[in-house]
Amino acid sequence: MTVKVLCFGISLDGYSAGPRQDLENPLGVGGAALMEWFFPTQVFQQMHGGGHGGETGMDNRMAERSFDNIGAWILGRNMFGPVRGPWPDENWKGWWGDVPPYRVPTFVLTHHARPMLRMQGGTDFHFVTEGAMSALEQARAAAGGRDIRIGGGTATVRQFLQAGLVDELHLAVRPVLLGEGENLWQGLDMRALGYEVAEVIQGERATHVMVRKSKQG
């Protein structure tokens, strides 16, 4: 069982989300540019459109690979929705409609309790108020020996990296500059944390950089 961050879009200047997230801008203003490598893929088209179109090149193969052997997900609250503070009600059920793409137990970090939410397709959202380590422990128990994928957002990934808990980080580097937003590298010294670049794969619209814990890390 390994803890992974996979297909994590990032700009050349280190931003993994734009500023001012809202209903119209789930990835922040300008943040959609970070995922423009993913939208044309067959994986995305099947996931969100139910069709059989989409590109089948290297970007698609990397997207396919990111779902292999995943037994549980961990998400920050912003990855679940734009609602801030106490939940006003239980009407908001995620960005993805009735059938989220996770299809396994998914643990959402939040400061505000909410009952477990069961969605179609096998996704159960568990809302964790006890912090990142508790979410990781619960994810390990639920994953059945399979890997755990941390889906974001940026602050959540940074928190797990700072604690040295991520075994593999797959960055989908887009040739764009955001200039503002959520910067993945803020406050992180990846070399000191024991990480190194292990592999670089060129896709059609992104460069896929695999970063892993070194044996000395």
N, C-alpha and C positions, 0 to 999 in steps of 0.2 A: 504494500500500500504506500503510495507516494502522494504528496500534496503538490498540486500543479496549478499554475496560472497559464492559460492557453489562449492563443489567438487574441492577445491583448493589444488592441490598436494603440499606436503611439506616434506622435509627430516627430519630426527631426529635432525640434527644440524641447522634446521631453514631455509634452502634454498628452494625457490620456483622456481628457474631457475638456470641453469648452466651458466658459463661465455661464452663469444664470440659467441653470437647468429649469425647465418648466414643461408643461404638457406638449407644447409645440416643439420643444428642443430637448428630447430625452437625454441626449449626450452633451447638453450645453450648447450655447451659440457657436456654430462652426464645427461642433464635435462630430457631426455626421461624416465629415471628410476623412476621419480616421478609420471608418469602416467601409469606405467605398471599394476596397478590395474584396469585401465579403458579400456585398449586395448582389453582384452578378453571378455568384457561384450557384451550382446546382444544389448544394446543401441549403443555402439561404432560400432559394426559390421553393424547394420542397418543404422547408420548415414553415414558411410563412404564406406560401401560395397554394401548396398542395399539388403543384404541377410537376412536370417532368423536364422542364427546360433548365436553362442555366449553364454556365461554363463548367468544364470538367478538367481544367488545367491544374497547375501546381497549387494555386491559391485554394482551389476546391479540395485538393487532396489534403492540404494542411488543415482545412476546416473539418473534413471528415475524421481525420486522425484525432482531433481535439475532443471527440465524443467517445473514443474508444475506452472501454474499461472504467468508465466513471460511475461510481456508486453513490456519490453525494456531492452537492454543491454548497458553497458558502457565499452569500451575497451581502454587501452593505445595503443599508436601507434605500439609498438613492437608486440602486439597481432594481429595487422592487417598485419604486414609484416616487413622485414628486411631493408627496404629503410630508409635511414637517410637524414636529411636535406630537402631542397626543393624537391618537387616531380619532377623528371626529365620528366615524362610524366604520362599518366593515364593508362598505361598498367598493372601495378600491381593491382590485384583485390582481394588480400587476400590469405591466406594459403590453402583455402579449396576447390578450384575449383569453378565451376559455381553455386553450390547449397550449400551455407554456412549453418551451423547448427542452426543459430540464429532464423531466420524465423519471426522476428519482427524488428521494428526500432532499429538500433544499432549505438551508438554514439562513434566516435573514437576521442580521445584527440590528438591533433597535434598542432605544431606551424606554420604549413604551410597550407594555404587554398586549398581546392579541392572541385569540385562540388559533389553533392550527387550522390552516386553510387547505382543503383537498380540491385539486383541480383535475380536469380531464387529462388523460394520457399518462398518468402515473406520477405527476408532480404533487407533492405535499409540502406546503410552506410552513415551516416551524419558525416562530418569532422568538429570538433568543435575546434576553435582557441581561444576561450575566457576563457578557463580553466575548472576545474573540477566542480565548482558550476554551471556554465552555462550548462555543459553537463547534470548535475543532473536535473536542471530545465526543460531542453528540454525533457529528458527522462520521467520525471513525466507527462509532458503534453502529451506525445505520448503513455504512457503505458495504458491509459484508465482505471485507477483504479487498474490495476494489479501490481505485484511486479517488481522491477528493479534489475537486476542481473549485478554485476560488475565482468567482466570476467578476469581481470588482465591487464597487468602483475603485477609483484611484487610491483614496485614503485607506480603504480596506486592504488592498494589495500591499501598499506601503507598510501598513502595520504588521502584516504577516512576514514581509521581507525583513523588516527591522528586527523582528524576533527570531530570524533565521529558520522559520518554519516552512518555507517554500523550497521544495526539492528541485523543481524545474520551472523556469519562466520562459514562455514562448511569446516574444514580442513580434507583432506584425507592424513593421516600421513603414509608415507612409511618407512619401516625399512632399510633405506640406509643413508649413509653419503656422502655428496657431497664435503664438505671442502671449496668450493669457489663458487661464483656466486652471485645471488641476494637474500639477507637474509631478510625474511619478518619482523623479529623482530627488525631490526636495527633502533634505535632511538625511539622505542615504549615502553611505560609502560602501558600494557593492563589493569592492575588493576587500575591504576590512571585514565585511560580513562573510567572506569566504566564497563569493560567487565568481564564475568565470564564463566567458563566451565559449560554448562547446561546438556550435554548428551554425552556419549561415546558409540559407536556402533562398534562391531568388524566385519569387512568384511573378505573376503577370502585373499586379498592381501594388504589391508590398514586398518588402524584404523580410523574411522570417528569420529571426535571430533567437537561437536557443541558448539560454543562460542557465547554468546548473551549479549546484554546490560543489566546490572542489573537494578533493579527498582530504585536504588539509583544513577545510573550512568547518 
